[in-house]
Amino acid sequence: MKENLRQIAISLITQYGDEAQTIAMLRAAEYAAILNSVEWAKWEEIALLIETINQQPHDG
């Protein structure tokens, strides 16, 4: 599942660029608002993965 979440994070970065983490946080908030703790935790993890990926040095 961890690799699946990483793929989602990478897809969001590819699609939304600098806004990817914001998108993930908004989705997490939507699930938190409807008390869906499983999806909320998933999107919180995706937001953290995006932050980690964005902090890694880029080759080139």
C-alpha positions as CSV (number, residue, x, y, z in Angstrom):
1,M,0.0,0.0,0.0
2,K,2.9,2.4,0.8
3,E,4.1,2.2,-2.8
4,N,0.6,2.8,-4.1
5,L,0.4,6.0,-1.9
6,R,3.8,7.1,-3.3
7,Q,2.5,6.6,-6.9
8,I,-0.5,8.8,-6.0
9,A,1.8,11.4,-4.6
10,I,4.0,11.4,-7.7
11,S,0.9,11.6,-9.9
12,L,-0.3,14.6,-8.0
13,I,3.1,16.3,-8.3
14,T,3.1,15.6,-12.0
15,Q,-0.4,17.0,-12.5
16,Y,-0.5,19.9,-10.0
17,G,3.2,20.8,-9.5
18,D,3.7,23.1,-6.4
19,E,0.0,22.8,-5.6
20,A,0.1,19.0,-5.1
21,Q,0.5,19.1,-1.4
22,T,-2.4,21.6,-1.1
23,I,-4.6,19.3,-3.1
24,A,-3.8,16.3,-0.9
25,M,-4.4,18.4,2.2
26,L,-7.8,19.5,0.9
27,R,-8.8,15.9,0.2
28,A,-7.7,14.9,3.7
29,A,-9.8,17.7,5.1
30,E,-12.8,16.5,3.1
31,Y,-12.5,13.0,4.5
32,A,-12.0,14.3,8.0
33,A,-15.1,16.4,7.7
34,I,-17.2,13.3,6.9
35,L,-15.5,11.3,9.6
36,N,-13.9,8.8,7.2
37,S,-10.7,8.2,9.2
38,V,-9.3,5.6,6.9
39,E,-9.3,7.9,3.8
40,W,-8.3,10.9,6.0
41,A,-5.2,9.0,7.2
42,K,-4.4,7.9,3.6
43,W,-4.5,11.5,2.3
44,E,-2.5,12.8,5.3
45,E,0.2,10.2,4.4
46,I,0.1,11.3,0.7
47,A,0.5,15.0,1.7
48,L,3.6,14.0,3.8
49,L,5.0,11.9,1.0
50,I,4.6,14.9,-1.4
51,E,6.5,17.1,1.1
52,T,9.3,14.5,1.4
53,I,9.6,14.0,-2.4
54,N,9.7,17.8,-2.9
55,Q,12.5,18.2,-0.4
56,Q,14.7,15.6,-2.1
57,P,17.5,17.0,-4.2
58,H,16.8,16.8,-8.0
59,D,19.3,15.5,-10.5
60,G,20.1,17.7,-13.4
